[in-house]
Amino acid sequence: MISVLPTKANCGQIMNPNHRSDQSTNIVGVPVFHIHGDSDTVVPLEANSAELAKRYREYGGPIKIEVVEGQGHNMWEGWFTSQRLTDFVIARALGRPVNVDEAEADARDSK
């Protein structure tokens, strides 16, 4: 995951099954970009990245999950050469807003 974590809370807090939503009122909406393979059996997509995205959005956080078809928990070079990830990092470094909805549409349109 590429982001700067909020200073008053962390993503582990969001993923904790015993965590109460009233404990996350100090979560900052830091844009997050995450890449996950749809064939990952070690860290399944639905129980991990998809659940993180769902919970982070509930707190108002912008998050982009790029799901890579046919990839699992491996060292595929595409994890390190994602153009969407590069664009996200450059935009954040330059202080430009990241429109997560557009990124989601781009990901769907490119498949």
VOBA-1610 file (N, C-alpha, C; in pm, whole numbers, padded with zeros to 5 digits, always signed):
BEGIN
Met+00085-00115+00000Met+00000+00000+00000Met+00090+00122+00000Ile+00058+00219-00082Ile+00134+00342-00087Ile+00050+00453-00026Ser+00096+00505+00085Ser+00029+00619+00147Ser+00111+00663+00267Val+00075+00777+00319Val+00128+00819+00448Val+00017+00794+00546Leu+00045+00713+00645Leu-00061+00678+00739Leu-00098+00797+00826Pro-00222+00806+00865Pro-00265+00912+00955Pro-00184+00907+01084Thr-00162+01020+01145Thr-00081+01024+01265Thr-00156+00979+01390Lys-00287+00989+01391Lys-00363+00955+01512Lys-00426+00816+01505Ala-00413+00747+01396Ala-00469+00613+01383Ala-00395+00542+01272Asn-00414+00415+01258Asn-00349+00342+01150Asn-00446+00244+01086Cys-00405+00191+00970Cys-00495+00102+00895Cys-00520-00028+00970Gly-00424-00071+01052Gly-00447-00191+01133Gly-00566-00173+01225Gln-00584-00053+01273Gln-00697-00021+01359Gln-00828-00040+01282Ile-00830+00001+01157Ile-00949-00013+01075Ile-00980-00160+01049Met-00877-00244+01029Met-00897-00384+00996Met-00922-00472+01117Asn-00899-00424+01236Asn-00919-00503+01356Asn-01067-00538+01370Pro-01100-00669+01374Pro-01242-00707+01383Pro-01310-00663+01512Asn-01231-00635+01616Asn-01288-00590+01743Asn-01294-00438+01755His-01254-00370+01649His-01250-00225+01648His-01390-00166+01637Arg-01418-00065+01716Arg-01547+00004+01709Arg-01532+00130+01626Ser-01634+00161+01546Ser-01627+00278+01458Ser-01612+00408+01535Asp-01663+00414+01658Asp-01650+00538+01734Asp-01505+00564+01777Gln-01417+00464+01761Gln-01276+00482+01792Gln-01199+00542+01676Ser-01262+00556+01559Ser-01192+00603+01440Ser-01234+00741+01395Thr-01285+00820+01485Thr-01328+00954+01446Thr-01209+01041+01409Asn-01087+00998+01442Asn-00969+01078+01411Asn-00897+01026+01286Ile-00957+00937+01210Ile-00894+00887+01087Ile-00892+00999+00984Val-00776+01021+00926Val-00759+01124+00824Val-00778+01059+00688Gly-00842+01128+00594Gly-00869+01073+00461Gly-00749+01078+00368Val-00644+01006+00401Val-00524+01001+00318Val-00552+00910+00198Pro-00529+00957+00075Pro-00550+00871-00041Pro-00459+00747-00035Val-00517+00631-00063Val-00445+00504-00058Val-00456+00436-00194Phe-00348+00377-00240Phe-00346+00297-00363Phe-00294+00160-00326His-00367+00056-00362His-00330-00080-00325His-00345-00169-00448Ile-00249-00257-00471Ile-00255-00353-00583Ile-00269-00492-00523His-00364-00570-00576His-00389-00704-00521His-00428-00798-00635Gly-00371-00918-00635Gly-00406-01018-00734Gly-00535-01090-00699Asp-00616-01118-00801Asp-00743-01185-00775Asp-00729-01334-00746Ser-00609-01389-00764Ser-00585-01532-00739Ser-00501-01556-00615Asp-00491-01458-00529Asp-00409-01470-00408Asp-00481-01556-00306Thr-00423-01674-00275Thr-00483-01763-00174Thr-00415-01747-00038Val-00298-01681-00035Val-00227-01658+00090Val-00292-01542+00165Val-00319-01433+00093Val-00385-01315+00147Val-00504-01288+00054Pro-00616-01357+00077Pro-00730-01346-00015Pro-00780-01202-00030Leu-00811-01167-00153Leu-00856-01033-00189Leu-00977-00987-00107Glu-01082-01065-00106Glu-01208-01022-00042Glu-01192-00998+00107Ala-01115-01083+00174Ala-01100-01071+00320Ala-00995-00969+00361Asn-00920-00917+00266Asn-00811-00826+00300Asn-00824-00692+00229Ser-00772-00679+00109Ser-00775-00549+00041Ser-00917-00498+00017Ala-01008-00588-00024Ala-01146-00545-00048Ala-01212-00499+00082Glu-01185-00571+00190Glu-01242-00533+00320Glu-01181-00403+00370Leu-01049-00386+00351Leu-00984-00261+00387Leu-01047-00144+00311Ala-01067-00163+00181Ala-01127-00057+00098Ala-01267-00022+00148Lys-01345-00124+00176Lys-01482-00101+00225Lys-01480-00020+00355Arg-01398-00063+00450Arg-01393+00006+00579Arg-01333+00146+00568Tyr-01229+00160+00486Tyr-01165+00291+00472Tyr-01263+00391+00409Arg-01340+00345+00311Arg-01441+00432+00249Arg-01549+00472+00348Glu-01584+00380+00439Glu-01684+00412+00541Glu-01638+00528+00628Tyr-01509+00542+00648Tyr-01453+00652+00727Tyr-01426+00775+00642Gly-01461+00769+00513Gly-01442+00884+00425Gly-01308+00889+00356Gly-01231+00782+00366Gly-01099+00779+00305Gly-01105+00738+00159Pro-01033+00810+00073Pro-01026+00773-00069Pro-00925+00658-00088Ile-00968+00551-00152Ile-00881+00437-00172Ile-00903+00378-00310Lys-00797+00341-00375Lys-00801+00279-00507Lys-00739+00140-00493Ile-00814+00038-00531Ile-00763-00099-00534Ile-00752-00140-00680Glu-00630-00166-00724Glu-00609-00219-00859Glu-00604-00371-00846Val-00703-00439-00901Val-00709-00585-00896Val-00647-00639-01025Val-00546-00723-01009Val-00475-00779-01123Val-00523-00922-01146Glu-00582-00943-01262Glu-00637-01075-01295Glu-00526-01178-01310Gly-00549-01295-01251Gly-00459-01408-01267Gly-00333-01405-01182Gln-00320-01306-01095Gln-00201-01299-01010Gln-00234-01337-00867Gly-00139-01404-00804Gly-00155-01444-00666Gly-00053-01374-00578His-00008-01443-00477His+00089-01390-00381His+00228-01428-00432Asn+00284-01344-00517Asn+00407-01380-00586Asn+00493-01256-00614Met+00602-01276-00687Met+00694-01167-00720Met+00681-01125-00866Trp+00560-01122-00918Trp+00533-01078-01055Trp+00586-00936-01072Glu+00657-00910-01181Glu+00718-00778-01199Glu+00616-00665-01215Gly+00494-00697-01254Gly+00391-00595-01269Gly+00357-00522-01140Trp+00383-00585-01025Trp+00360-00516-00897Trp+00447-00391-00890Phe+00562-00396-00955Phe+00660-00288-00944Phe+00661-00195-01064Thr+00580-00225-01166Thr+00580-00144-01288Thr+00442-00089-01323Ser+00352-00087-01228Ser+00216-00039-01252Ser+00216+00110-01287Gln+00166+00144-01404Gln+00157+00284-01445Gln+00059+00360-01356Arg-00049+00295-01315Arg-00146+00363-01227Arg-00082+00398-01092Leu+00000+00306-01041Leu+00070+00334-00916Leu+00168+00450-00935Thr+00242+00448-01044Thr+00336+00555-01074Thr+00264+00689-01083Asp+00154+00693-01156Asp+00077+00817-01170Asp+00024+00866-01035Phe-00023+00772-00953Phe-00074+00805-00820Phe+00036+00869-00735Val+00153+00806-00732Val+00264+00856-00650Val+00311+00993-00698Ile+00322+01009-00830Ile+00366+01138-00884Ile+00264+01248-00851Ala+00136+01218-00868Ala+00032+01317-00836Ala+00040+01357-00690Arg+00056+01261-00601Arg+00063+01292-00458Arg+00190+01371-00426Ala+00302+01334-00489Ala+00428+01404-00463Ala+00421+01550-00508Leu+00345+01575-00613Leu+00331+01712-00665Leu+00215+01788-00600Gly+00147+01723-00507Gly+00037+01788-00438Gly-00091+01797-00518Arg-00098+01718-00624Arg-00219+01718-00707Arg-00323+01625-00645Pro-00449+01659-00659Pro-00553+01569-00608Pro-00557+01441-00690Val-00594+01335-00626Val-00609+01206-00692Val-00757+01173-00694Asn-00815+01167-00814Asn-00956+01134-00827Asn-00969+00982-00832Val-01006+00923-00720Val-01015+00778-00710Val-01122+00724-00804Asp-01232+00794-00822Asp-01338+00746-00911Asp-01286+00734-01054Glu-01208+00832-01100Glu-01151+00825-01235Glu-01054+00710-01247Ala-00973+00687-01143Ala-00878+00577-01145Ala-00951+00444-01153Glu-01062+00431-01080Glu-01141+00308-01085Glu-01197+00287-01226Ala-01248+00394-01288Ala-01302+00384-01423Ala-01193+00346-01521Asp-01074+00407-01507Asp-00961+00374-01595Asp-00926+00227-01584Ala-00925+00174-01461Ala-00889+00034-01440Ala-00991-00058-01506Arg-01118-00023-01494Arg-01222-00107-01556Arg-01215-00098-01709Asp-01190+00021-01761Asp-01189+00041-01906Asp-01069-00026-01973Ser-00959-00046-01899Ser-00838-00101-01960Ser-00839-00253-01965Lys-00939-00316-01906Lys-00942-00464-01904Lys-01011-00518-02026
//
